[in-house]
Amino acid sequence: VVMNYKNGEVLTQQSFPNFDPQNITASVKEDAQKPFYNRAVQGLYAPGSTFKVVTAESALENYQDATTMAFYCDGQLQVGSQVITDAGTELLAGKITQHGQLNLLRAFQVSCNNTFAQLALKLGDAKLRKTAETFGFNDNFLFRDLVVENSSYPTANRTDREIAWTGAGQSALVATPMHMCMIAAGVANGGVMMEPRMLKEAVAQNGTVRAAFAEKVYRRVMPAQNADLLKEYMRAVVTGGTGTSAAISGVKVCGKTGSAELDNQENTNAWFIGFLDEPDAPYAIAIVVEDAGGGGSVAAPLARQIFQWLLGK
Protein backbone atom coordinates (compact mmCIF):
# COMPACT_ATOMS: atom_id res chain seq x y z
CA VAL A 1 0.00 0.00 0.00
CA VAL A 2 1.23 3.48 -0.87
CA MET A 3 -0.68 6.58 0.20
CA ASN A 4 -0.24 10.33 0.40
CA TYR A 5 -0.08 10.98 4.14
CA LYS A 6 -1.16 14.61 3.78
CA ASN A 7 -4.55 13.95 2.17
CA GLY A 8 -5.15 10.17 2.36
CA GLU A 9 -4.98 9.56 -1.41
CA VAL A 10 -4.22 5.89 -2.03
CA LEU A 11 -1.75 5.75 -4.91
CA THR A 12 -1.78 1.96 -5.09
CA GLN A 13 -2.86 -1.14 -3.24
CA GLN A 14 -1.35 -4.27 -4.72
CA SER A 15 -2.05 -7.88 -3.81
CA PHE A 16 -0.13 -10.82 -5.24
CA PRO A 17 -0.77 -13.15 -6.90
CA ASN A 18 -3.24 -11.11 -8.93
CA PHE A 19 -5.30 -11.99 -12.01
CA ASP A 20 -6.32 -10.70 -15.41
CA PRO A 21 -10.05 -9.84 -15.20
CA GLN A 22 -10.36 -10.38 -18.97
CA ASN A 23 -8.96 -13.91 -18.78
CA ILE A 24 -10.32 -15.72 -15.74
CA THR A 25 -9.64 -19.40 -16.29
CA ALA A 26 -10.48 -22.45 -14.20
CA SER A 27 -6.91 -22.57 -12.92
CA VAL A 28 -7.21 -18.97 -11.72
CA LYS A 29 -10.43 -19.78 -9.88
CA GLU A 30 -8.88 -22.84 -8.26
CA ASP A 31 -5.52 -21.27 -7.39
CA ALA A 32 -4.67 -22.19 -3.79
CA GLN A 33 -2.93 -18.83 -3.34
CA LYS A 34 -6.29 -17.03 -3.68
CA PRO A 35 -5.63 -14.37 -6.36
CA PHE A 36 -9.11 -12.85 -5.81
CA TYR A 37 -8.21 -12.09 -2.18
CA ASN A 38 -7.19 -8.46 -1.70
CA ARG A 39 -4.49 -8.82 0.94
CA ALA A 40 -4.00 -5.05 1.15
CA VAL A 41 -7.34 -4.53 2.90
CA GLN A 42 -8.45 -8.08 3.79
CA GLY A 43 -5.22 -9.74 4.92
CA LEU A 44 -4.96 -9.86 8.71
CA TYR A 45 -1.37 -10.38 9.81
CA ALA A 46 0.51 -10.24 13.09
CA PRO A 47 2.18 -6.81 12.75
CA GLY A 48 5.28 -7.85 14.66
CA SER A 49 7.73 -5.07 15.44
CA THR A 50 5.87 -2.52 13.30
CA PHE A 51 3.43 -2.37 16.26
CA LYS A 52 6.27 -0.96 18.38
CA VAL A 53 5.25 2.42 16.94
CA VAL A 54 2.05 2.07 18.98
CA THR A 55 3.80 0.74 22.10
CA ALA A 56 6.34 3.58 21.95
CA GLU A 57 3.55 6.16 21.64
CA SER A 58 1.77 4.60 24.62
CA ALA A 59 4.95 5.07 26.66
CA LEU A 60 5.33 8.67 25.49
CA GLU A 61 1.76 9.57 26.38
CA ASN A 62 1.78 7.86 29.78
CA TYR A 63 5.25 8.67 31.13
CA GLN A 64 6.90 12.09 31.10
CA ASP A 65 10.32 10.46 31.40
CA ALA A 66 9.71 7.91 28.63
CA THR A 67 12.57 9.21 26.48
CA THR A 68 15.10 8.90 29.32
CA MET A 69 13.91 5.60 30.82
CA ALA A 70 16.74 3.08 31.11
CA PHE A 71 16.22 -0.51 30.02
CA TYR A 72 18.48 -3.52 30.10
CA CYS A 73 18.35 -6.42 27.65
CA ASP A 74 20.28 -9.58 28.46
CA GLY A 75 18.49 -11.43 25.66
CA GLN A 76 16.09 -13.37 27.84
CA LEU A 77 13.06 -11.99 29.66
CA GLN A 78 11.27 -14.54 31.81
CA VAL A 79 7.51 -13.93 31.90
CA GLY A 80 5.82 -16.77 33.74
CA SER A 81 6.81 -19.97 31.97
CA GLN A 82 7.72 -18.11 28.76
CA VAL A 83 11.11 -16.70 27.81
CA ILE A 84 10.89 -13.66 25.52
CA THR A 85 13.86 -13.36 23.20
CA ASP A 86 15.03 -11.19 20.34
CA ALA A 87 15.49 -11.99 16.67
CA GLY A 88 18.52 -14.16 16.03
CA THR A 89 18.37 -15.91 19.41
CA GLU A 90 18.72 -19.70 19.39
CA LEU A 91 18.46 -20.81 23.01
CA LEU A 92 19.28 -24.46 22.34
CA ALA A 93 22.43 -23.48 20.48
CA GLY A 94 23.41 -20.97 23.15
CA LYS A 95 23.20 -18.06 20.71
CA ILE A 96 21.54 -15.12 22.45
CA THR A 97 20.99 -11.63 21.04
CA GLN A 98 21.71 -9.08 23.79
CA HIS A 99 21.33 -5.32 23.50
CA GLY A 100 22.59 -4.38 26.96
CA GLN A 101 21.74 -0.92 28.33
CA LEU A 102 19.45 1.15 26.13
CA ASN A 103 16.88 3.93 26.12
CA LEU A 104 13.59 4.03 24.21
CA LEU A 105 15.14 5.44 21.02
CA ARG A 106 17.86 2.79 20.90
CA ALA A 107 15.38 0.01 21.75
CA PHE A 108 13.18 1.15 18.86
CA GLN A 109 16.14 1.44 16.50
CA VAL A 110 17.39 -2.11 17.13
CA SER A 111 13.83 -3.44 17.66
CA CYS A 112 14.47 -4.91 21.11
CA ASN A 113 11.64 -7.30 22.01
CA ASN A 114 12.72 -7.44 25.65
CA THR A 115 12.41 -3.68 26.09
CA PHE A 116 8.99 -3.48 24.46
CA ALA A 117 7.77 -6.48 26.47
CA GLN A 118 8.95 -4.71 29.63
CA LEU A 119 7.19 -1.54 28.51
CA ALA A 120 3.91 -3.39 27.89
CA LEU A 121 4.03 -4.95 31.35
CA LYS A 122 4.82 -1.57 32.92
CA LEU A 123 1.97 0.11 31.03
CA GLY A 124 -0.51 -2.67 31.68
CA ASP A 125 -3.08 -3.98 29.26
CA ALA A 126 -5.65 -1.19 29.73
CA LYS A 127 -3.27 1.65 28.83
CA LEU A 128 -1.72 -0.16 25.88
CA ARG A 129 -5.15 -1.14 24.54
CA LYS A 130 -6.37 2.46 24.88
CA THR A 131 -3.47 3.70 22.74
CA ALA A 132 -3.99 0.93 20.19
CA GLU A 133 -7.69 1.77 19.93
CA THR A 134 -6.83 5.44 19.44
CA PHE A 135 -4.82 4.27 16.42
CA GLY A 136 -7.87 2.39 15.12
CA PHE A 137 -7.54 -1.13 16.51
CA ASN A 138 -10.95 -2.67 17.30
CA ASP A 139 -12.69 0.02 15.22
CA ASN A 140 -15.03 -0.62 12.27
CA PHE A 141 -13.25 0.71 9.18
CA LEU A 142 -16.25 1.68 7.06
CA PHE A 143 -14.61 4.33 4.94
CA ARG A 144 -16.40 6.05 2.04
CA ASP A 145 -14.27 4.58 -0.74
CA LEU A 146 -13.32 1.18 0.62
CA VAL A 147 -13.97 -1.27 3.42
CA VAL A 148 -10.96 -2.44 5.40
CA GLU A 149 -11.01 -5.50 7.63
CA ASN A 150 -10.94 -4.55 11.30
CA SER A 151 -7.57 -4.75 13.01
CA SER A 152 -7.82 -6.45 16.37
CA TYR A 153 -6.20 -5.82 19.74
CA PRO A 154 -6.96 -8.96 21.78
CA THR A 155 -9.35 -8.69 24.71
CA ALA A 156 -9.29 -12.28 26.00
CA ASN A 157 -6.58 -14.35 27.71
CA ARG A 158 -4.68 -11.26 28.83
CA THR A 159 -1.98 -12.96 30.87
CA ASP A 160 1.38 -11.30 31.52
CA ARG A 161 2.85 -13.47 28.77
CA GLU A 162 0.27 -12.23 26.24
CA ILE A 163 0.59 -8.60 27.31
CA ALA A 164 4.38 -8.76 27.03
CA TRP A 165 4.24 -10.26 23.54
CA THR A 166 1.60 -7.72 22.49
CA GLY A 167 4.03 -4.91 23.31
CA ALA A 168 6.44 -6.50 20.82
CA GLY A 169 3.69 -6.93 18.19
CA GLN A 170 2.79 -10.59 18.64
CA SER A 171 0.18 -12.39 20.81
CA ALA A 172 -3.24 -12.49 19.10
CA LEU A 173 -2.74 -9.01 17.61
CA VAL A 174 -3.65 -8.67 13.89
CA ALA A 175 -3.73 -5.79 11.40
CA THR A 176 -4.09 -5.17 7.67
CA PRO A 177 -1.39 -3.60 5.48
CA MET A 178 -3.76 -0.68 4.81
CA HIS A 179 -4.14 0.04 8.52
CA MET A 180 -0.41 -0.19 9.18
CA CYS A 181 0.17 2.21 6.30
CA MET A 182 -2.31 4.58 7.96
CA ILE A 183 -0.33 4.33 11.20
CA ALA A 184 2.92 5.24 9.45
CA ALA A 185 1.07 8.06 7.69
CA GLY A 186 -0.26 9.34 11.02
CA VAL A 187 3.28 9.70 12.35
CA ALA A 188 4.41 11.45 9.16
CA ASN A 189 1.44 13.82 9.24
CA GLY A 190 2.08 15.21 12.71
CA GLY A 191 -0.24 12.81 14.50
CA VAL A 192 -3.23 13.29 12.18
CA MET A 193 -4.44 10.11 10.45
CA MET A 194 -6.30 10.69 7.21
CA GLU A 195 -9.08 8.51 5.84
CA PRO A 196 -7.79 6.52 2.83
CA ARG A 197 -9.43 7.74 -0.40
CA MET A 198 -9.69 5.98 -3.76
CA LEU A 199 -12.03 8.22 -5.77
CA LYS A 200 -10.44 10.99 -7.80
CA GLU A 201 -13.65 12.13 -9.50
CA ALA A 202 -16.94 10.89 -10.93
CA VAL A 203 -17.98 12.49 -14.21
CA ALA A 204 -21.39 12.32 -15.91
CA GLN A 205 -21.78 11.66 -19.66
CA ASN A 206 -22.24 15.37 -20.31
CA GLY A 207 -18.92 16.11 -18.60
CA THR A 208 -20.39 17.39 -15.34
CA VAL A 209 -18.25 16.45 -12.34
CA ARG A 210 -20.65 14.76 -9.92
CA ALA A 211 -18.06 14.00 -7.23
CA ALA A 212 -14.48 15.16 -6.74
CA PHE A 213 -11.66 14.14 -4.44
CA ALA A 214 -12.18 15.41 -0.91
CA GLU A 215 -9.82 14.67 1.93
CA LYS A 216 -11.14 13.75 5.36
CA VAL A 217 -9.45 13.39 8.73
CA TYR A 218 -10.02 9.98 10.30
CA ARG A 219 -8.79 11.11 13.71
CA ARG A 220 -5.87 12.64 15.59
CA VAL A 221 -3.95 9.70 17.01
CA MET A 222 -1.23 11.49 18.99
CA PRO A 223 0.05 14.96 19.88
CA ALA A 224 2.28 16.61 17.28
CA GLN A 225 5.31 16.58 19.60
CA ASN A 226 5.03 12.82 20.04
CA ALA A 227 4.71 12.36 16.28
CA ASP A 228 7.91 14.38 15.85
CA LEU A 229 9.71 12.10 18.32
CA LEU A 230 8.47 8.95 16.61
CA LYS A 231 9.54 10.42 13.27
CA GLU A 232 13.06 10.72 14.72
CA TYR A 233 12.88 7.13 15.98
CA MET A 234 11.74 5.85 12.58
CA ARG A 235 14.48 7.87 10.89
CA ALA A 236 17.04 6.24 13.22
CA VAL A 237 15.79 2.78 12.17
CA VAL A 238 16.76 3.55 8.57
CA THR A 239 20.01 5.42 9.26
CA GLY A 240 21.47 2.93 11.73
CA GLY A 241 19.00 0.26 12.79
CA THR A 242 17.09 -2.68 11.38
CA GLY A 243 15.86 -0.78 8.29
CA THR A 244 19.11 0.39 6.67
CA SER A 245 18.24 -1.48 3.46
CA ALA A 246 15.49 1.12 2.87
CA ALA A 247 17.96 4.02 2.93
CA ILE A 248 18.36 6.35 -0.09
CA SER A 249 21.26 8.77 -0.26
CA GLY A 250 20.18 12.36 0.25
CA VAL A 251 16.59 11.42 1.13
CA LYS A 252 14.94 11.30 4.56
CA VAL A 253 13.46 7.80 4.70
CA CYS A 254 11.77 6.80 7.97
CA GLY A 255 10.51 3.33 8.81
CA LYS A 256 10.00 0.34 11.04
CA THR A 257 10.70 -3.27 10.19
CA GLY A 258 8.85 -6.32 11.46
CA SER A 259 9.07 -10.09 11.31
CA ALA A 260 6.08 -11.97 12.64
CA GLU A 261 3.88 -15.02 12.27
CA LEU A 262 0.48 -16.18 13.39
CA ASP A 263 0.08 -19.39 15.39
CA ASN A 264 0.93 -22.53 13.39
CA GLN A 265 2.62 -20.48 10.65
CA GLU A 266 5.98 -22.03 9.81
CA ASN A 267 7.84 -19.00 8.45
CA THR A 268 7.69 -15.34 9.39
CA ASN A 269 6.10 -12.59 7.31
CA ALA A 270 8.45 -9.73 6.45
CA TRP A 271 7.09 -6.24 7.21
CA PHE A 272 8.14 -2.69 6.49
CA ILE A 273 6.12 0.44 7.22
CA GLY A 274 7.45 3.93 6.72
CA PHE A 275 7.39 7.18 4.80
CA LEU A 276 9.41 9.80 2.98
CA ASP A 277 9.98 12.85 5.17
CA GLU A 278 10.13 15.03 2.07
CA PRO A 279 7.72 17.96 1.43
CA ASP A 280 7.47 17.23 -2.29
CA ALA A 281 6.97 13.47 -1.80
CA PRO A 282 4.55 12.95 1.13
CA TYR A 283 4.22 9.19 0.71
CA ALA A 284 3.72 6.44 3.29
CA ILE A 285 4.07 2.73 2.64
CA ALA A 286 3.28 -0.67 4.11
CA ILE A 287 4.71 -3.90 2.72
CA VAL A 288 4.10 -7.49 3.79
CA VAL A 289 5.89 -10.40 2.14
CA GLU A 290 4.32 -13.65 3.30
CA ASP A 291 6.50 -16.52 4.58
CA ALA A 292 9.62 -14.62 3.51
CA GLY A 293 11.75 -14.06 6.62
CA GLY A 294 13.00 -10.79 8.10
CA GLY A 295 11.56 -7.36 7.48
CA GLY A 296 14.98 -5.72 7.35
CA SER A 297 16.38 -8.11 4.76
CA VAL A 298 13.27 -8.71 2.61
CA ALA A 299 10.68 -5.91 2.93
CA ALA A 300 12.96 -2.90 3.48
CA PRO A 301 14.78 -3.27 0.11
CA LEU A 302 11.39 -3.39 -1.63
CA ALA A 303 10.38 -0.17 0.13
CA ARG A 304 13.60 1.42 -1.10
CA GLN A 305 12.82 0.47 -4.72
CA ILE A 306 9.28 1.84 -4.48
CA PHE A 307 10.44 5.08 -2.85
CA GLN A 308 13.08 5.51 -5.57
CA TRP A 309 10.38 5.11 -8.23
CA LEU A 310 8.15 7.66 -6.47
CA LEU A 311 11.08 10.10 -6.36
CA GLY A 312 11.86 9.60 -10.03
CA LYS A 313 15.17 7.94 -9.20
Number of C-alpha atoms within 10 A of each C-alpha: 23 28 26 23 30 21 20 25 21 20 14 12 17 13 18 14 14 14 15 9 8 6 8 10 12 8 8 17 12 10 12 8 11 15 17 15 14 15 22 23 21 18 19 19 22 28 32 29 27 28 26 25 26 25 26 26 23 24 23 21 15 13 12 10 11 18 14 11 13 13 18 16 20 14 23 18 18 12 18 9 7 12 13 18 22 22 14 10 16 12 13 7 7 8 11 17 18 18 20 11 13 18 16 22 21 19 26 27 24 19 26 25 28 28 28 27 27 21 23 27 20 14 19 16 20 12 17 26 23 14 21 22 17 16 23 24 21 17 14 12 17 12 12 12 11 14 13 20 20 20 28 19 21 18 12 8 11 15 12 17 19 22 29 28 24 30 32 31 27 23 23 20 23 22 25 24 28 25 24 27 25 31 29 29 31 26 29 29 24 22 23 23 27 24 23 28 21 17 15 11 11 12 11 9 6 6 8 9 11 9 12 11 13 12 14 14 13 18 15 16 23 22 15 17 12 19 22 16 18 26 24 15 24 28 25 23 28 25 20 14 22 23 33 22 20 28 24 16 6 6 13 14 27 28 34 33 35 30 29 25 21 19 10 6 10 9 15 20 26 26 33 32 33 33 31 24 18 13 8 8 15 18 27 34 28 31 27 27 18 15 15 16 19 22 30 24 18 21 27 31 18 19 27 18 15 16 24 15 10 14 14 7 9
